[in-house]
Amino acid sequence: MTSAEEVDLNVRILIIRTECSVLKGRVEVHHCEQPNKVIQQDSSEAKPHHSRHLLSLELLGQQVVLKMANNDEKAKKVVVIYAPPVMISHLVPLVELGELVAAHGLEVTIVLGGLTDDAAAATSSSIAEGAATAHPAGLSFHRLPYVTRPRDVPAHDYVLQTFALARASNSDLREFLRAASPSQVSALVLDFFCGCAVDVGAELGIPTYFFFTSSISGLAEMLYHPVIHEQTTALRLRGHGGDDDHVHAPGNPPIPLHDLPAAYADCLSLFLAVAEQMCKSHGLIVNSFRSLEPRATDAIVNGLCTPPGCRTPPLHCIGPLLKLGEVGTNRHECLAWLDAQPEASVVFPCFGTMGRFNVEQTRQVARGLERSGQRFIWVLRRPPDQDDGKQNTDPDLDALLPDGFLARTKDKGLVVKSWAPQREVLAHAAVAGFVTHCGWNSVLEAIMGGVPMLAWPMYAEQRMNKVFLVEGMRLAVVMEGYDKEMVGDEEVATKVRWLMESDGGRELRERARAARRRAKEALSDCGESRTSLLELVEQWKR
């Protein structure tokens, strides 16, 4: 028997799908006036070392910040997003999801758990900027009490530590939700590192969702992980098989064993548990869009990726979650340099907040860029073998780069120390190629800029993303040698020149521009991603 409430909800969703033009326009975003939730950096004083979305955690109070309505008004439903703050590449899109949901009239609280006092101190040294600049008044933050770092987990194992610390915060999350009144909380949204909290949601009767911050193809592989483990010894053989050893997940191109994330083998039981936890959830939300990854989307929706006997939760593709068009009060000097370059003439090597090369690899890249003869803007971070405890300091370009490199390339190239506004660079008309580590946030920024990619994956799921980009979406070509000790200058020069000058490079650029058109269509008022988001919002408002 279908209840009257379910009928009413289905009617609302039908209206969204068929008459979504009525829902045009975005809710105006206002600055939050509450001072102790997020700390904002004055962009005129300093540049961020890592991401534009870092939080100053030490000033996030531990009080419950869910807003309760006055007695004479109906209480707003609250969406709680549970995030691991030490995973910046996960936190950024989680915050952007919160901003987007809050802009549609729901109260959103982002709960930060799994923090030790030393981790919080380290993170708080990075200045909060992005999340504070223009988020809806309905968005707030709450830090759970600090937890003790588990002694049985190796301190150097970042992935194991993140899972363990999130688990240690479960009891505090439970108490927080109880204090906030579970009946008021319409959804608990989890990052997969916090997946063990699915049992907290079930215990309190709160519908629980997962927000997967990477690709739909990556989600398909993760859901299929238990089947791969049961039917093959592929994960146990990682790194020991031949070049023909591949993993096959429905909807995905074959993935070479050496391109699987190392954590899938090193933390096998945890990732098997994540797949099971996802199957228990009320829905899977992904930072991507169907028309970018149609085969993987269909495979998940049709139940091909979950183990036999497991249900497939509803899939909500709502990406790309990028705040396009936002520009800081001070325009970065590299953009002025780009303004002076011809259209579609510049290649942009940039490797994320953690991507750093040793001195010799850095010099190979420099020689390759020079030999290519192409214009370039290169973001260069201090090599790990030059740290001396100064990881976040700018590199000494004269000491690091080949002799005379800066002088010889001054008319064609610009080397930027440590950080550049990547979204704005990729959106600039002068940029026609992106040498990338294949982090998913960077991939989405390239797609929204219509920029083709040279794939140079470095860590985490980036090698797997490389497979999806090259073999599935066909938006990139691989930089050979990424899986060896060194990518030589000849390979850099050859691939950069191919991308910028060849017919193949022009075809790749056309596919990238077509992907940008599809992304913008997905985000339009009646687009697939916007419609999927509005359906979720309607469910959560009930």
Rosetta blueprint (number, residue, H / E / L):
1 M L
2 T L
3 S L
4 A H
5 E H
6 E H
7 V H
8 D H
9 L H
10 N H
11 V H
12 R H
13 I H
14 L H
15 I H
16 I H
17 R H
18 T H
19 E L
20 C H
21 S H
22 V H
23 L H
24 K L
25 G L
26 R L
27 V L
28 E L
29 V L
30 H L
31 H L
32 C L
33 E L
34 Q L
35 P L
36 N L
37 K L
38 V L
39 I L
40 Q L
41 Q L
42 D L
43 S L
44 S L
45 E L
46 A L
47 K L
48 P L
49 H L
50 H L
51 S L
52 R L
53 H L
54 L L
55 L L
56 S L
57 L H
58 E H
59 L H
60 L L
61 G L
62 Q L
63 Q L
64 V L
65 V L
66 L L
67 K L
68 M L
69 A L
70 N L
71 N L
72 D L
73 E L
74 K L
75 A L
76 K L
77 K L
78 V E
79 V E
80 V E
81 I E
82 Y E
83 A E
84 P L
85 P L
86 V L
87 M L
88 I H
89 S H
90 H H
91 L H
92 V H
93 P H
94 L H
95 V H
96 E H
97 L H
98 G H
99 E H
100 L H
101 V H
102 A H
103 A L
104 H L
105 G L
106 L L
107 E E
108 V E
109 T E
110 I E
111 V E
112 L E
113 G L
114 G L
115 L L
116 T L
117 D H
118 D H
119 A H
120 A H
121 A H
122 A H
123 T H
124 S H
125 S L
126 S L
127 I L
128 A L
129 E L
130 G H
131 A H
132 A H
133 T H
134 A L
135 H L
136 P L
137 A L
138 G L
139 L E
140 S E
141 F E
142 H E
143 R E
144 L L
145 P L
146 Y L
147 V L
148 T L
149 R L
150 P L
151 R L
152 D L
153 V L
154 P L
155 A L
156 H L
157 D L
158 Y H
159 V H
160 L H
161 Q H
162 T H
163 F H
164 A H
165 L H
166 A H
167 R H
168 A H
169 S L
170 N H
171 S H
172 D H
173 L H
174 R H
175 E H
176 F H
177 L H
178 R H
179 A H
180 A H
181 S L
182 P L
183 S L
184 Q L
185 V E
186 S E
187 A E
188 L E
189 V E
190 L E
191 D L
192 F H
193 F H
194 C H
195 G H
196 C H
197 A H
198 V H
199 D H
200 V H
201 G H
202 A H
203 E H
204 L H
205 G L
206 I L
207 P L
208 T E
209 Y E
210 F E
211 F E
212 F E
213 T L
214 S L
215 S L
216 I H
217 S H
218 G H
219 L H
220 A H
221 E H
222 M H
223 L H
224 Y H
225 H H
226 P H
227 V H
228 I H
229 H H
230 E H
231 Q H
232 T L
233 T L
234 A L
235 L L
236 R L
237 L L
238 R L
239 G L
240 H L
241 G L
242 G L
243 D L
244 D L
245 D L
246 H E
247 V E
248 H L
249 A L
250 P L
251 G L
252 N L
253 P L
254 P L
255 I E
256 P E
257 L H
258 H H
259 D H
260 L L
261 P L
262 A H
263 A H
264 Y H
265 A H
266 D H
267 C L
268 L H
269 S H
270 L H
271 F H
272 L H
273 A H
274 V H
275 A H
276 E H
277 Q H
278 M H
279 C H
280 K H
281 S L
282 H L
283 G E
284 L E
285 I E
286 V E
287 N L
288 S L
289 F L
290 R H
291 S H
292 L H
293 E L
294 P H
295 R H
296 A H
297 T H
298 D H
299 A H
300 I H
301 V H
302 N L
303 G L
304 L L
305 C L
306 T L
307 P L
308 P L
309 G L
310 C L
311 R L
312 T L
313 P L
314 P L
315 L E
316 H E
317 C E
318 I L
319 G L
320 P L
321 L L
322 L L
323 K L
324 L L
325 G L
326 E L
327 V L
328 G L
329 T L
330 N L
331 R L
332 H L
333 E H
334 C H
335 L H
336 A H
337 W H
338 L H
339 D H
340 A L
341 Q L
342 P L
343 E L
344 A L
345 S L
346 V E
347 V E
348 F E
349 P E
350 C E
351 F L
352 G L
353 T L
354 M L
355 G L
356 R L
357 F L
358 N L
359 V H
360 E H
361 Q H
362 T H
363 R H
364 Q H
365 V H
366 A H
367 R H
368 G H
369 L H
370 E H
371 R H
372 S H
373 G L
374 Q L
375 R E
376 F E
377 I E
378 W E
379 V E
380 L E
381 R L
382 R L
383 P L
384 P H
385 D H
386 Q H
387 D L
388 D L
389 G L
390 K L
391 Q L
392 N L
393 T L
394 D L
395 P L
396 D L
397 L H
398 D H
399 A H
400 L H
401 L L
402 P L
403 D L
404 G L
405 F H
406 L H
407 A H
408 R H
409 T L
410 K L
411 D L
412 K L
413 G E
414 L E
415 V E
416 V E
417 K E
418 S L
419 W L
420 A L
421 P L
422 Q H
423 R H
424 E H
425 V H
426 L H
427 A L
428 H L
429 A L
430 A L
431 V E
432 A E
433 G E
434 F E
435 V E
436 T E
437 H L
438 C L
439 G L
440 W H
441 N H
442 S H
443 V H
444 L H
445 E H
446 A H
447 I H
448 M H
449 G H
450 G L
451 V L
452 P L
453 M E
454 L E
455 A E
456 W L
457 P L
458 M L
459 Y L
460 A L
461 E L
462 Q H
463 R H
464 M H
465 N H
466 K H
467 V H
468 F H
469 L H
470 V H
471 E H
472 G H
473 M H
474 R L
475 L L
476 A E
477 V E
478 V E
479 M L
480 E L
481 G L
482 Y L
483 D L
484 K L
485 E L
486 M L
487 V L
488 G L
489 D H
490 E H
491 E H
492 V H
493 A H
494 T H
495 K H
496 V H
497 R H
498 W H
499 L H
500 M H
501 E H
502 S L
503 D H
504 G H
505 G H
506 R H
507 E H
508 L H
509 R H
510 E H
511 R H
512 A H
513 R H
514 A H
515 A H
516 R H
517 R H
518 R H
519 A H
520 K H
521 E H
522 A H
523 L H
524 S L
525 D L
526 C L
527 G L
528 E H
529 S H
530 R H
531 T H
532 S H
533 L H
534 L H
535 E H
536 L H
537 V H
538 E H
539 Q H
540 W H
541 K H
542 R L
